[in-house]
């Protein structure tokens, strides 16, 4: 138990920084999604990578788009958390 507490105390500043990174504005979401969409189109139509490389590029770009969508799901367009409207003042 003490080891877990020490680990938590060491990781707490890193987790706080990650929480700040998850505050994504709508414009950042749109830029990331559009760049990944263009990269997906280039990957599908151009022979820039070998077939196996194209597959892994597709997987990586899909993962980036998925993570971006999940992070944007919990944030209002102005960057505030989605729970903001439900918090009593």
N, C-alpha and C positions, 0 to 999 in steps of 0.2 A: 504494500500500500504506500509506503514511504517513497519507493522508487517511482510510482506513478505520480505522486504529488510533485516530486522533483522534476519529472519529465514535463508535467503540466506547467510548472513555473518557468521552465526554460522555453517552452513552445508558445507561451501566452503572447509575447511581443510579436512573434511571427504570425500567429493567428489574427492578431489585431490588424497587422498590415494587410493580410489577405482579405479581411472584411472591408477594408478601405478600397481595395481593388475591385470588389464586387459591386460597388456603387457605380453602375454603368449608365450613362446618359443615352438617350434614344439615338442621338447622332453617332455615337461611338458604335452602337449596335448595328446601325445601318451601314456604316463604313466597313466594319469587319465582315458582315454578311455579304455585301456586294463584292468585296475583294475575293472572298472565298468562292462566290458564285462564278466570277470571271475565271478564277483559277481552275474551278471544276470544268468549265466549258473548254478552256485551253487544254486541260488534261485529257478530256474526252475526244477532242477533234484533232489535236496536233500530236505528232510522234516525237515529242521532246524526250520522253523517258521510254525505257524498254517496257514491255507488257507487265512484267512483275512490278516494276517501279511505279507504273501508272496505277496499279491496284493499290499499292501502299500509299501513294499520294492521295488517292480517292478516300481511303480510310482515314488518313490524317486530316484532310480537309473537312470530311464529314464530322469528325470528332471536334474540330475547332468550331464548326457551325453549331453543333449540338451544345457544347459548353456555353457558347455565347448566347444561345437561345434560352438556356436554363437560367443563366445569370440575369438576363434581361427580363425574364418572367417575373422576378421578385422585386422589380424596380419600376417606379413611375417614370414617365418620359423625362422629367426634370432631374432625375438621379436620386430622388428620395426613396427610402424603402416603401414597398407597397403597403405595409401595415400603418403607415403614417396617418391615413384618413380614419383609422379605427381607434387611435390612441386618444383617450380623453385628456383634455387640458384642464 
